[in-house]
Amino acid sequence: MRSFVIFSVLGQNYGVDIESVKRILPGRELTETPDEGKHIEGMFQYEDSVLKVLSFRKAIGKKSYEEELAEMFPVFKTYHEEWFAALKHSVEAGEPFTMSTDPHRCILGKWIDSFHADDEDVLVLMKKLSHSHQNLYSSALELLQKRAVSVEEASQMLEGSIRDNYTDTLRYLDSLSALSDKVAAELQRCMIIEGKNGNFFGLNIDEVEDIVHIEEGELHEVNETQYMGDFMQVSAILEHNKKLVTIIKDISLDKRGA
């Protein structure tokens, strides 16, 4: 019987032997380490030691969570600028409004619904963003109903409460963007890993999915040495909950051959 911690990064599942995972912590802000490689996101104090933290995303050649957020926030903002312009055009031209009026179905609403936060600053901003965003969409429904009765009243509402909620939504998005390092930390988990040389380090991942206990025969061993990026060796493939899980044998802070 073998046990693995299953975690996800960018929608893909990976596993590491539970014996090498010493603790799983919430994501945290890190002290920068400018002299280290780009795959090292920083370091933090853990018990009596200072641990370096390896970004799983960067180790496999992908963008960090913070880099992803830096691209995501402008997309959220542009979508709602277009949304408000379309609503305004619908009122003024009398044409149907074809964009979403459900705050949980737009790209920002889906992200808000999936978000979890522990940091107080981020949590307060997220609550304010969620509140203004939901008010914006519920007001839009009321506006569209009002327009069928009075275009003038609908126009006043558009330039009143709806514009206020729209402005607040964009303002809170800008505030979160300014805290992207904290937001990125809130959206990740840090596994404390014991490397093969006995040294400990942190591994930033997206989310812990499960802990599984399986028979040796359930693992599909790879026939020859396979590496994932420059820092990890793959040992097997596991099917779990109808998904393929890449089992990682060794994780190192240093590149192969370094």
Secondary structure by P-SEA (a helix, b strand, c coil): cbbbbbbbcccbbbbcccccccccccbbbbccccccccccccccccccbbbbbbccccccccccaaaaaaaaaaaaaaaaaaaaaaaaaaaaacccccccccccccaaaaaaaacccccaaaaaaaaaaaaaaaaaaaaaaaaaaaaaccaaaaaaaaacaaaaaaaaaaaaaaaaaaaaaaaaaaabbbbbccccccbbbbbbbccccbbbbbccccccccccccccccccccccccccccbbbbbbcccccccccc
